[in-house]
């Protein structure tokens, strides 16, 4: 047991997957809270192909409130449950923005996608949001393949990628940068909120089933 951390009593917890792992309600409630915001983002992204500012803003404020109100601990989804503090939560927000902002500047992701990962960063903190981003990129790649095959645009996208690589090669010889949005003109926009939600849920699920004494 880490120094300074209060004991956890297994009888009051709820068994969850791991035979030696029990959960008290705080982890489950915070996980449900974040998943609710992510589900709302997925629904709006599927319906309107955008994630509204009020939704990500509300999720950020809710996460900040929980981080501030919870007793000091190692994280909202950790066995030693507790808030990271507003300062660390804001660092998680900035980390989420920094991780996906380059993809937005390259016109790969929308601004709402960047802000949604920043919202997740408020809940999980700056360290865990990095793993969430990597899982999101993996989920996004799988989602892109499924959508290309489902809409039969794979050939068009591959042709655009070939044009992009040729343009990049010629541009490198001439000392000019290649336009990075050539390969994105497939006519199909990926609802990336699904990938972000999947990455966050996998990250949280791993924490809940593996973190502990």
PEZIJO-V680097 format. One record per backbone hydrogen bond with DSSP energy under -0.5 kcal/mol. NH is the residue of the N-H (numbers start at 1). CO is the residue of the C=O. E is the energy in kcal/mol with one decimal. If there is no record, write none. Layout:
NH CO E
NH CO E
This chain:
5 2 -1.8
10 8 -0.7
12 9 -1.1
13 10 -1.8
14 23 -3.3
16 18 -0.5
16 21 -1.1
18 16 -2.4
21 18 -1.7
23 14 -1.2
27 24 -0.6
28 24 -0.9
29 25 -2.9
30 26 -2.5
31 27 -2.2
32 28 -2.6
33 29 -2.3
34 30 -2.4
35 31 -2.5
36 32 -2.0
37 33 -1.6
38 34 -2.3
39 35 -2.7
40 36 -2.1
41 37 -1.9
42 38 -2.3
43 39 -2.4
44 40 -2.2
45 41 -2.3
46 42 -2.4
47 43 -2.1
48 44 -2.9
49 45 -1.5
50 44 -0.7
52 50 -0.6
55 52 -0.6
56 52 -1.6
57 53 -2.8
58 54 -2.0
59 55 -2.2
60 56 -2.2
61 57 -2.5
62 58 -2.4
63 59 -2.3
64 60 -2.7
65 61 -2.3
66 62 -2.2
67 63 -2.5
68 64 -2.2
69 65 -2.5
70 66 -2.4
73 83 -1.9
74 80 -2.3
75 82 -0.9
76 123 -0.5
78 75 -1.1
81 79 -1.8
82 75 -1.4
83 71 -2.2
85 67 -0.6
89 85 -2.1
90 86 -2.6
91 87 -1.7
92 88 -2.0
93 89 -1.9
94 90 -2.5
95 91 -2.5
96 92 -2.3
97 93 -2.1
98 94 -2.7
99 95 -2.3
100 96 -1.5
101 97 -2.0
102 98 -0.6
104 100 -1.6
105 101 -2.5
106 102 -1.5
107 104 -1.7
108 103 -3.0
109 103 -1.2
114 110 -1.6
115 111 -2.3
116 112 -1.9
117 113 -1.9
118 114 -1.9
119 115 -2.0
120 116 -2.0
121 117 -2.2
122 118 -1.3
123 119 -1.1
124 120 -2.4
125 121 -2.4
129 125 -1.5
130 126 -0.6
130 127 -0.7
131 127 -0.7
132 128 -2.1
133 129 -2.2
134 130 -2.0
135 131 -2.4
136 132 -2.2
137 133 -2.3
138 134 -1.9
139 135 -2.6
140 136 -3.0
141 137 -2.2
142 138 -2.0
143 139 -2.5
144 140 -2.4
145 141 -2.0
146 142 -2.3
147 143 -2.5
148 144 -2.5
149 145 -2.4
150 146 -2.5
151 147 -2.3
152 148 -0.8
153 148 -1.8
154 148 -0.8
157 153 -2.4
158 154 -2.7
159 155 -2.0
160 156 -2.2
161 157 -2.4
162 158 -2.1
163 159 -2.1
164 160 -2.5
165 161 -2.6
166 162 -2.4
167 163 -2.8
168 164 -2.6
169 165 -2.2
170 166 -2.6
171 167 -2.9
172 168 -2.3
173 169 -1.7
174 170 -1.8
175 171 -0.9
176 171 -3.2
182 179 -1.0
184 181 -0.8
185 182 -1.3
186 184 -1.0
190 188 -0.5
192 190 -1.8
194 191 -1.8
196 192 -2.4
197 193 -2.6
198 194 -2.5
199 195 -2.7
200 196 -2.5
201 197 -2.6
202 198 -2.4
203 199 -2.1
204 200 -2.7
205 201 -2.9
206 202 -2.3
207 203 -2.1
208 204 -2.8
209 205 -1.7
210 206 -1.5
211 207 -2.3
